[in-house]
């Protein structure tokens, strides 16, 4: 692998049973930054294939901890080794590793940079509708205002392709997080928003490679929405780019 070692940014890739994709993801991501694979209790050869790639950091979980546990352990790995930023992305190639530089351009200017899915392929219509409706609801929970229904401040609050600054990482590692699945994306944004940190978005391409949507995931999302709506006194962060 032709990896570039900066010591500045760590790409954290949570992986569960991704033996077919993990080598390609690491190889392509490693062109832009150091890479950490968090093997989240895989039952296949994900960990072995990741470990065979020179220069890769590997965190192994004995049991599946789902998105929150994997991402937070990746952030802890970054903090322990002095990285200033973390990029999070999917192990299944729904995110394009070659778009990582779009996020790196925001280092020093924003604390959370979210990938805004402008180009999508293979996404079922009901997933698009659910995402758009949920995006407005979460925007309202972040900043209650009638304007949210016309033009949400954030275009894609559930995207997992992100960059976090060390300040944002410290906020999340110190927080009492209660997310259990993909609601981590919402909860992370919420805490960074409440801390008054700078938030921005960059356009990305998204390729639908499968769905983990089920009743539990929907329930987690609704529970998080209720929790956000019940907490008053949110701060407004400094303006970020669009």
N, C-alpha and C positions, 0 to 999 in steps of 0.2 A: 504494500500500500504506500502511495506517495503522500504521506501525511505531512502537514505543516504544523510544527509545534510552536505555538505563540506563548503559552502560559498566561494568556489574557482571557480567552473564551473557551468554555467547555460545552460541547454539544451533548446533551443528555438524551439518550434514546431508551425509553422504557420498552421492554420486549417480552412478549409472552408467546411462546411457540412460533417463532419467526425464523426458523433455521433456513428457509428458502430465500429470505430477503436480507438478513442481517449483514452479510458480508458486503453486499452492494451498497447498502445504506452507509455503513461505516467507511467504506472506501471513498465514496463520493463526498460525504460530510467531512472526512479527514483532509480533504484538499483545502478546507477553509478554516479549520480550528481543531483543537484536540477533541477526542470523542470518549464518552463514557457510556457503556451499555449497562443498563440495569436489567439483569435477567430476573424477571418477576415470577420465579417458581415454574419455569417452563418444563414441560415433560418431553420435549424433543431435544435436539442437539444445538439449540440456540447458544447456550453458554460456551460450549466447546468450540463452535465456529467463531464466536466473537473473541475468545481467548487466544485463538490461533493467529489473530491479526496483530502484527507488531505495533506497539505504542498505544494500544487501546486500554483504557481503564475499564475494569469489569467489576460490577457489584452484583453479588448473587443473593437472591432470596430463596430460602428453603420452601416457602409457601407463597402463593399469589397474594399480593397486598393491594392489587388494583392500582389505578392511576395515581392516587394521592401518595401512597407509600413509595412507589417507584420514583416519582418525580422529586419528592422531598429528600429521599436518600441520594439521588443524583445531585441535588443542590447542596446537601451536606458534604458530599465528596468534593464539589467545587470550592466550597468555603474552606474546607480543611486544607486544600492544596493551593489556596491563594488566588483562585481565578476571580476576575472582576465581573464577569458576565456568564450567563448560562443561556444557551439556546435549547429549547425543547422541541422535539419533533417525533412523528410517528415512525415506527419500525417497519410498517407495511408498505412504504413507498406511496402513501396517499399524499405525502408532502415531498416536494422536489428538493433534495439536498443542495442542488446547484443554486437555489434561491437564498441560501444562507447569507451571502454578502448583502442582500437587501436589509437584513436585520443588523448586520455588523456596522453599517453606515450610521446607525443611530446610537452607537456606543458613546457615552458622554453627553448625550442630548435627551435621552428618555430612559425611564426606569423600567417600563414595561412596554414592549412593542408587540402588538398582536398581528398575526397574518390575516389580512382581509381577503376572503375567498372571492376573487373577481372572476376567475375562470374556473369552471367546474366541468367535470366529465363523469358520466355514469351515475350521477346522483338521482335516486328515485324522486318523483315529484312530491311524495308525501314527506320525505326528509327535507326537501327545500322549504315546503310550507311550514313544517314544524320549526325549522331553524329560524325562519323569518319572524314567525309569531313569537317564539321564545326570545328572540333578540330584542324585540320591542318591550316585552314584559320586564326583562332584566335591565334594560336601559331605564325604564321607569322606576324600578326598584333602586337603581343607583342614584338617579337624580329625578325625583318626582316632578313632572312638569307636563302640561298638555302638549308641548312642542315635540315631545318624544314620539308621539304617535304619528307625527308628520315626517320628522327627520331625526332618527335616533342619533345621539352623539357618537356612539360606537357602532360600527357597521357589522362587526362579527365577534361577539363576546364569547362564543364557545369554541373558537379556533384554538387548536393545541399547538400550532406552529408559532412559537413566541421567543422573545428575548427578554431576560430579566437582568437588571443590574444587581450589583452586590447589595445596594440599599434595599431593593425589593426582596431579594433573597433573605436578608436579615429580618425583614418584616414578616415574611411567611414562616421562617423557622422559629420565630418567637411567638407566633399567633396560636390561638386555640382553635385549630382547624377541625371542622366536623364533616367535611365532604367524604364521600365513600366511593365515588366512581367518577364519571366525567363532570360531575358538579364541581370538581376541583378547579376547573377553568374559571367558573363563575366566582367561586369563593376567593381564588387568588386575585382576580381582578378587583373584587370588592375590598379586600384588605389593602391592596396597593392604592386604590382610589381613596379609601378612608384615611390613609397615611398622608395624603396630599402630594403624592409623587407624580412625576410626569408620565403620561400615557400617550402612546402614538399607535398608528396602524400603518402597515405597508401592504400593497397588493401581492397576492400569491395565486398560484394555480393549485387546484385541488382535484385529485383523482379518487373517486369512490372505489375502495377495494374490499368492502365488506361492512357489515353493520353489527355493532354490539348493543344496539337499541333493544331494550326489553322493559318489562314493567318495573323492575327495580330501578333502572337508570332513570326512567320517567319520574318515579316516586322520589328519588334523590333530588332531581332537578326542581320538583315542586316544593319539596321540603326546604331547599335552599332559598327559593324565591320567597317563601313565607318568612323565613328567618330574616332575610334582608329587609323586607317590608316592615318588620316589627322593630327594627333598630333605628331610632331617630338620630339626627345630628350628624349627617355625613358631611365631610369636608369636600370641597371641590378642588381637584388637582390642577396644577398648572397646565395650560393648553398644550396639547401635543399635535403632531402632524397628522395629516390624513392621507 
